[in-house]
Every structure is written in C-alpha cells, then in structure tokens.
Amino acid sequence: MKVALLGYGTVGSGVVEVIRSNSESIEKRAGKPIEIKYVLDLRDFPNDPINELIVHDFNVILEDEEVEIVAEAMGGINPAYNFAKACLEKGKSYVTSNKELVALHGAELLEIARIHNVNFLFEASVGGGIPIIRPLNQSITADEINEITGILNGTTNYILTKMKDEGRTFEDVLKEAQELGYAEKNPAADVEGYDACRKIAILSSLAFGEHVNFEDIPTEGITKITKEDMVYAEKMNCVIKLLGTCQRQDDNVFARVSPMLISKSHPLAMVNDVFNAIFVKGNMVDDLMFYGKGAGKLPTASAVVADIVDAAKHKGTNIMTIWNREKIDLKAKEDVRVAYFVRLENADAGLGERVNEIFGEVKQVEALNGEYAFVTRVMKEKHFSEKLEALSDVKVLSKIRVQE
C-alpha cells in the first residue's frame, strides 16, 4: 500500500524511521507491505536517502491514484486543512498528528471521510505515543464518560516537577527547559496552556460526541506558580499539576485548563518530568489511566504509523467516530463548582476572622511568615470571585484551584 508523507521534520522523519525499522511486523499487522512513495517538503535533503522521494508539489500526491493513505506531520492549519480536505474528497485516507487541525476541523473532516468511505485518523494528536483516541472510540464505547482529566503537556509537567523537587523558580526552570529542547524559544503555547487546551477539546469532543470549541475552554497556564506555592502544596500533602479536564457537572459539561492542587493519592500525582497521563472515569468501567511519553520523535511517530496500519486494514471501510459538528454549549465558567487554595499577605491581625466571615468555614493552612493561607469549601466560581473581591484591600499572593 502506497503512502505519502507530508512534512519531513521531527515527527515526519520519525515516521520514516518507524516504517523502515519495523517493516516486517508492520506488514503482518497491516496485512500488506506499507511503502512510502512520496515525501512532501519545501526543502531538499541531498545527504539523506529520502531525497529521492521528495516532491514539492502537493498535486503530485493528490493526483496519484496509487497513493491511498496520506500522513501529515506538518502542524498548523494552513495548508494542512486544505490538504486534508482535498485528500479525503479524492478518496484517500488521511492520518495526522496535528492537534490544531483536529481541534478546529475534526468534526468536519470526519464527516467528509464518512461520505467518501475513507478514514480521518489522529491518534498522535493527543498524548504522543499514548493510545487514547482509539480506546475512547473503540474500547470504552459501552460506557458513559463522566470525566477526562489529564497532564497533557510534557514541558509544563517538567517545569512543575523541577520546581517541586528542587525548590526553583518558574523562570529558572523554564530557561533550563529551553536549553534542553523541552521548551520552545517562545514557550507560550506550552506555559500558557494553549497546547493542553486543544488536546482536551479533542478528547471532550470524542467523549461527548459533539464539537467542543477550544476557544470556549477557560485556559490558564503556569506562569504565576511560585516556589512558595510548592512549599504549601507539600504542607497539604498535594502536588501542583497543569490539568486539562472535561467533566459532567449538574447535567452539564464543563471543560477547563488550569493549574490544580491534587492530593498525592490521586492517580495523576506521581506523573513527573516530561511524561503525560490521562485519567478517564466511565460510569461502568470506573477509573482508567493511560500513561507514557506525550511527545517526542519516535513515540509520536509510532502513533502516526499505527493509524497508517489501521487505515490499511480498513481500506474501503469507514471507522465510525461519533463527533458531530453540532457544538456543545459548555457550562458557564462562573457556574462551575470548585474549591480554591488562597494565599494572602497578612497585614491585618484580624484577617482570619474576616476570611471566615466572608467565606464561611474555611480550612486554614499553616502559613509562611507574613502570610495567611486557606482552602475554601466548594462553591461556584462567581461566588468565589465575589467573596475575594470583598478582600480587595488585601494583597492576593496566589489562588489555585483544588481538585476535590
């Protein structure tokens, strides 16, 4: 079966390596040999054997009837969206690791694939080498999914782990992460939570069967987390993780990306460094955990090739994926119920009494010098904001949601 590869960067070169290294086992699983016929890239690679497969014109791939599967490892929306749509309409299955493309256009491209009896597959778009898309679509279909919560970004997890273990500042660890290649020169997509947001949008859409727009998901990053916050987390027998979550709450669905304080007994608490993990709660299967390297050349490439194999096995058959284009109206952020950990600058001897008067009963936390710290009861976000505003004359040093 002839395959064309779009993009020969980190993941694209990994796809070639996986196919060539594991060709025999891949052929057995696919039921036929998998051969890369073309590699589309703007560049030439004169010192690489792949150069003989390089083409610069996408139409060469599109018009070649021998090419039945197109695998994309470019990223971004343009030209990936146009390429994906054109391939599917031409009767070619399309495999991608492109989370931006899937989050924005996944429902539409799945519909086009269904119409043309081919497949749009995107296992590598969430969690790198961790299998999660296929289990949600095929293995847990007897369940109602009540929650998906995950550590979906390895860069931020590495930073938070180092801050916790070594007592360092965010800025210091970020610089190290950039030097090691874990963080980009412009790290905003990671540290501001945008990468995790797109991934939880994809998982939410699959879990609930309708489109979750990533632009509707409240998103906070880790740039305000301090080493003092880590000290408090330890006092509370907790850790701080950047979590993407979607949950059913009060007959509605909410989604969010934010730093969370979670108990050390939580399944996600011991997931450290660049590893990712995804926690799924079903109404029948109960709790499931998916764990592994969420990024990297070969883990991500492995997931892309697994989708190529799946497309080859299902030639002429569309794999049903329930993700309708109808948009879910997420529960308003203000109405989501949550508890908060709050650190205040303690300039008032009567501050504790004021906090209890405003918030009702709170759990006081042993505070660092010159501070007052507490955990609220569970309440709506809007009520928390209103109560905190009543303390507007007091400096708020931190406010972090607590996973109950």
C-alpha positions in Angstrom: 0.0 0.0 0.0 1.5 3.3 -1.1 1.7 6.1 1.4 2.6 9.8 1.0 4.1 11.8 3.9 3.6 15.5 4.3 6.4 17.1 6.2 9.9 15.7 6.9 10.6 17.4 10.2 11.0 15.7 13.6 7.8 13.6 13.5 7.9 13.1 9.7 11.5 11.7 9.8 10.4 9.5 12.8 7.5 8.1 10.7 10.1 7.0 8.0 12.3 5.5 10.7 9.5 3.5 12.3 8.2 2.1 9.0 11.7 1.1 7.9 12.8 -0.3 11.2 9.7 -2.3 11.9 8.7 -3.1 8.3 8.2 -6.8 8.8 5.9 -6.5 11.9 4.0 -3.6 10.3 3.4 -5.7 7.2 2.0 -8.5 9.3 -0.4 -6.2 11.2 -1.5 -4.3 8.1 -1.9 -7.5 6.0 0.2 -5.9 3.2 3.5 -4.0 2.8 3.5 -0.3 3.6 5.6 1.7 1.3 6.3 5.5 1.3 6.1 6.7 -2.2 6.4 10.5 -1.7 7.6 12.9 0.9 6.3 16.4 0.5 8.6 19.2 1.9 9.7 22.7 0.9 13.3 21.6 1.3 15.6 19.1 -0.4 17.7 16.6 1.6 20.7 15.8 -0.6 22.5 13.8 2.1 19.5 11.7 3.1 18.3 8.7 1.1 14.8 10.1 1.5 15.7 12.8 -1.1 14.7 10.5 -3.9 11.1 10.6 -2.6 10.9 14.3 -2.1 8.3 16.3 -4.0 7.5 20.0 -3.7 4.1 19.9 -5.3 1.1 18.6 -3.3 -0.8 17.9 -6.5 1.6 15.2 -7.5 0.4 13.2 -4.4 -3.2 14.2 -4.8 -3.5 13.0 -8.4 -1.6 9.8 -8.0 -4.2 7.0 -7.7 -1.6 4.6 -6.2 -1.4 6.7 -3.1 -4.2 5.5 -0.8 -3.1 7.0 2.5 -1.6 10.4 3.3 0.1 11.0 6.6 0.6 14.6 7.7 3.3 15.8 10.2 3.4 19.5 9.4 1.4 21.2 12.1 -0.7 24.4 11.8 -4.0 25.0 10.0 -2.7 26.2 6.6 -2.1 24.4 4.3 -2.9 21.3 6.4 -6.7 21.8 6.3 -6.8 22.2 2.6 -4.6 19.2 2.1 -6.7 17.1 4.4 -10.0 18.1 2.8 -8.6 17.5 -0.7 -7.2 14.1 0.1 -10.4 12.8 1.8 -12.6 14.1 -1.1 -10.2 12.3 -3.5 -10.8 9.0 -1.6 -7.5 8.9 0.3 -7.4 8.2 4.0 -5.7 11.0 6.0 -3.6 10.5 9.1 -2.3 13.4 11.2 -0.5 14.3 14.4 -1.8 17.9 14.0 -3.7 18.9 17.2 -4.6 22.4 15.8 -6.2 20.9 12.7 -8.1 18.2 14.7 -9.3 20.6 17.4 -10.6 23.1 14.9 -11.8 21.0 12.0 -12.0 17.4 13.3 -15.8 17.0 13.1 -15.9 18.4 9.6 -13.1 16.2 8.3 -14.6 13.1 9.9 -17.9 13.8 8.1 -16.1 14.2 4.8 -14.2 10.9 5.4 -17.5 9.2 6.2 -19.1 10.5 2.9 -16.2 9.2 0.8 -15.8 5.9 2.7 -12.2 6.6 3.8 -10.8 7.5 7.2 -9.5 10.5 9.1 -7.3 9.3 11.9 -5.5 11.3 14.6 -4.2 9.2 17.4 -0.9 11.1 17.6 -2.7 14.5 18.0 -3.2 13.9 21.8 -0.6 12.3 24.1 2.1 11.5 21.5 2.6 7.7 21.8 -0.1 7.2 24.5 -3.0 5.4 23.0 -6.1 7.4 24.0 -8.1 8.3 20.8 -8.6 4.7 19.8 -9.6 3.5 23.3 -12.2 6.3 23.5 -13.6 5.5 20.1 -13.4 1.7 20.2 -12.7 0.2 23.7 -14.8 2.2 26.1 -17.9 2.6 23.9 -20.2 0.7 26.4 -19.6 3.5 28.9 -20.9 7.0 29.5 -17.8 9.0 30.1 -18.2 11.3 33.2 -14.7 12.7 33.3 -11.4 13.0 31.4 -8.6 14.7 33.2 -5.0 14.7 32.0 -1.5 16.0 32.2 -1.4 16.8 28.5 1.8 18.8 28.1 5.3 17.5 28.9 7.0 20.8 29.0 4.8 22.2 31.8 5.0 19.0 33.7 8.8 19.0 33.5 8.8 22.6 34.8 6.4 21.9 37.7 8.3 18.7 38.7 11.6 20.6 38.8 10.1 23.4 40.8 8.7 20.9 43.3 11.8 18.7 43.7 14.5 21.4 43.6 12.7 24.5 45.0 13.5 26.6 42.0 11.6 29.4 40.4 9.4 29.1 37.2 11.8 31.4 35.3 14.9 29.4 36.2 13.4 26.0 35.2 11.9 27.4 32.0 15.3 28.6 30.9 16.7 25.1 31.6 13.8 23.5 29.7 14.6 25.7 26.7 18.3 24.8 26.8 17.4 21.1 26.9 15.0 21.5 24.0 11.8 20.7 26.0 10.5 24.2 25.6 10.4 26.4 22.5 12.2 29.8 22.3 8.6 31.2 22.5 7.1 28.9 25.1 3.6 30.5 25.3 1.8 27.5 23.6 3.0 25.3 26.5 3.3 27.5 29.6 0.1 29.5 28.9 -1.9 26.2 28.5 -2.9 26.6 24.8 -1.4 23.2 23.8 -3.3 21.4 26.6 -6.4 23.3 25.7 -6.5 22.0 22.1 -5.9 18.5 23.4 -8.7 18.5 25.9 -11.0 20.0 23.3 -10.4 16.9 21.1 -10.9 14.5 24.0 -14.0 16.3 25.1 -15.5 16.1 21.6 -14.8 12.4 21.4 -16.1 11.7 24.9 -19.4 13.6 24.5 -19.9 13.1 20.7 -20.4 16.8 19.8 -17.9 19.6 19.0 -16.2 21.3 21.8 -14.7 24.6 20.6 -11.2 25.1 22.2 -11.9 28.8 22.2 -14.7 28.3 24.7 -12.5 26.5 27.2 -11.2 28.7 30.1 -7.5 28.4 30.0 -4.8 29.4 32.5 -1.1 28.5 32.4 1.6 28.0 35.0 3.5 31.3 34.7 2.1 32.6 38.1 3.0 29.4 40.0 5.8 30.2 42.5 8.2 28.1 44.6 6.3 29.2 47.7 3.2 27.6 46.2 5.2 24.4 46.0 6.0 24.7 49.7 2.4 25.0 50.5 1.5 22.0 48.3 3.9 19.9 50.3 2.4 21.0 53.6 -1.0 20.0 52.3 0.3 16.6 51.0 -0.5 17.7 47.5 1.2 18.5 44.2 0.5 21.1 41.6 -0.1 20.0 38.1 -1.4 21.7 34.9 -4.5 19.7 34.1 -6.9 19.7 31.2 -10.3 18.4 32.3 -13.8 17.9 31.0 -16.5 16.7 33.3 -20.2 16.3 33.7 -21.4 18.5 36.5 -25.1 19.2 37.3 -26.3 17.6 33.9 -23.9 19.9 32.0 -20.4 19.6 30.6 -17.6 21.9 31.6 -14.0 22.0 30.4 -11.0 23.8 31.7 -7.2 24.0 31.6 -5.5 25.3 34.8 -3.0 24.6 37.5 -4.6 22.4 40.1 -3.6 21.2 43.6 -4.2 17.5 43.7 -3.7 15.0 46.6 -0.6 12.8 46.4 -3.1 9.9 46.4 -4.6 11.0 43.1 -3.5 8.8 40.1 -2.0 11.8 38.3 0.1 13.0 41.2 3.1 10.8 40.6 3.3 11.6 36.9 6.6 13.6 36.6 9.0 15.2 34.2 8.1 15.1 30.5 5.6 12.2 30.9 1.9 12.6 30.3 -1.1 10.8 31.7 -4.8 10.8 31.0 -7.4 9.7 33.7 -10.8 8.6 32.4 -13.8 7.8 34.5 -16.7 5.9 33.0 -20.0 5.0 34.6 -19.3 1.3 34.2 -15.6 0.7 33.8 -14.9 3.3 36.6 -11.3 4.6 36.6 -8.7 4.1 33.8 -5.2 5.6 33.4 -3.2 6.0 30.2 0.4 6.9 30.8 3.5 7.4 28.7 5.6 9.9 26.8 3.3 12.5 25.5 5.7 13.9 22.8 9.0 13.1 21.1 10.0 12.0 17.7 9.5 8.2 17.9 6.6 7.9 20.4 4.6 10.3 18.2 5.7 8.7 15.0 4.7 5.3 16.4 1.2 6.6 16.9 1.1 8.0 13.3 2.2 4.7 11.9 -0.3 2.8 14.0 -3.0 4.9 12.3 -1.5 4.2 8.9 -1.8 0.5 9.7 -5.4 1.0 10.8 -6.2 2.8 7.6 -4.7 0.0 5.6 -6.6 -2.7 7.5 -9.9 -0.8 6.9 -9.5 0.0 3.2 -12.9 0.6 1.8 -14.5 0.8 5.3 -15.1 4.0 7.3 -14.3 3.6 11.0 -17.2 5.1 12.8 -16.2 8.0 15.1 -19.0 9.8 16.9 -18.1 13.5 16.8 -20.9 15.6 15.4 -20.4 19.1 14.1 -23.1 20.4 16.4 -21.4 22.5 19.1 -21.7 21.7 22.8 -22.7 24.7 24.9 -20.3 24.3 27.8 -21.3 25.1 31.3 -20.6 28.8 32.0 -17.2 29.2 33.8 -18.9 31.3 36.5 -21.3 28.4 37.4 -18.7 25.7 37.7 -18.2 24.5 41.3 -14.7 24.3 42.7 -12.6 24.8 45.8 -9.7 27.2 46.0 -6.4 27.5 47.8 -5.7 31.1 48.6 -2.6 32.9 49.9 -2.9 36.4 51.3 -0.4 38.9 52.5 -1.2 39.1 56.2 -1.1 42.7 57.1 -4.1 42.6 59.5 -4.2 40.7 62.8 -7.9 40.2 62.3 -7.6 38.8 58.8 -8.5 35.2 59.8 -11.8 36.4 61.3 -12.6 38.5 58.2 -11.9 35.5 55.9 -14.3 33.3 58.0 -17.0 36.0 57.9 -16.7 36.3 54.1 -16.1 32.7 53.0 -17.8 30.9 55.8 -16.0 27.9 57.2 -12.5 27.5 55.6 -9.6 25.2 56.2 -6.7 27.2 57.4 -3.2 26.1 56.2 0.0 26.6 58.1 1.3 29.7 56.6 4.7 31.1 55.7 6.0 34.1 57.6 3.8 37.2 56.9 1.1 35.3 55.1 -2.4 33.8 55.7 -3.4 30.7 53.7 -6.6 28.8 53.5 -8.7 26.4 51.4 -12.3 27.4 50.6 -15.3 25.0 50.6 -16.6 24.0 47.1 -18.6 26.9 45.6 -19.4 28.4 42.2 -16.6 30.3 40.6 -18.7 33.5 40.5 -19.3 33.3 44.3 -15.6 32.8 44.9 -14.8 35.9 42.9 -17.4 37.9 44.7 -16.1 36.9 48.1 -12.4 37.5 47.1 -13.4 41.0 45.9 -14.6 41.7 49.5 -10.9 41.3 50.4 -9.8 43.8 47.8 -7.7 45.8 50.3 -5.6 42.6 51.0 -2.9 41.5 48.5 -3.6 38.1 47.0 -0.4 36.2 46.5 -1.9 33.1 44.9 -5.2 31.4 44.1 -5.1 27.9 42.8 -8.0 25.5 42.3 -8.1 22.4 44.4 -9.1 19.0 42.9 -11.7 17.5 45.3 
